[in-house]
Amino acid sequence: MFIFVILIGNLNPLRSIQFEDATPGQDLEVRVSIVNELGRDLENVRLRAMGLDIDTFDARGTIDIDGKDSTTKYIYLPIPKYTAPGDYYVKFTLSHKDFRRVKYREIRVV
């Protein structure tokens, strides 16, 4: 008999995070792909994006993903008018009552 164990700790449903360069005074559209590999329905998942060295934030809540399904969500990060050109880090967090996963991405303000 073989027993396979998948550790939830190693799974990260945050798959791809895509965006273009940002412009001060405009919203940066971010496309986030989420894949449910847990094999069970996930309800009330929350997606957040927070600038670490730039003043920006957005969140999406109450995301439901059926077992083995995927979804794409959009987050719109307001880029303050006073933001100087350069590279800035944004923290993306996907959370549920059973897990929390984080990815960091660098955005460029032109």
Secondary structure as the mmCIF struct_conf table of DSSP 4:
data_model
#
loop_
_struct_conf.conf_type_id
_struct_conf.id
_struct_conf.beg_label_comp_id
_struct_conf.beg_label_asym_id
_struct_conf.beg_label_seq_id
_struct_conf.end_label_comp_id
_struct_conf.end_label_asym_id
_struct_conf.end_label_seq_id
HELX_RH_3T_P HELX_RH_3T_P1 ILE A 8 ASN A 10
STRN STRN1 LEU A 14 GLN A 18
STRN STRN2 ALA A 22 ALA A 22
TURN_TY1_P TURN_TY1_P1 PRO A 24 GLY A 25
BEND BEND1 GLN A 26 GLN A 26
STRN STRN3 ASP A 27 VAL A 35
BEND BEND2 LEU A 38 ARG A 40
STRN STRN4 LEU A 42 GLY A 51
BEND BEND3 LEU A 52 ASP A 55
STRN STRN5 PHE A 57 ILE A 65
TURN_TY1_P TURN_TY1_P2 GLY A 67 LYS A 68
STRN STRN6 SER A 70 PRO A 78
TURN_TY1_P TURN_TY1_P3 LYS A 81 TYR A 82
HELX_LH_PP_P HELX_LH_PP_P1 THR A 83 ALA A 84
BEND BEND4 PRO A 85 PRO A 85
STRN STRN7 GLY A 86 HIS A 96
TURN_TY1_P TURN_TY1_P4 LYS A 97 ASP A 98
STRN STRN8 PHE A 99 VAL A 109
#
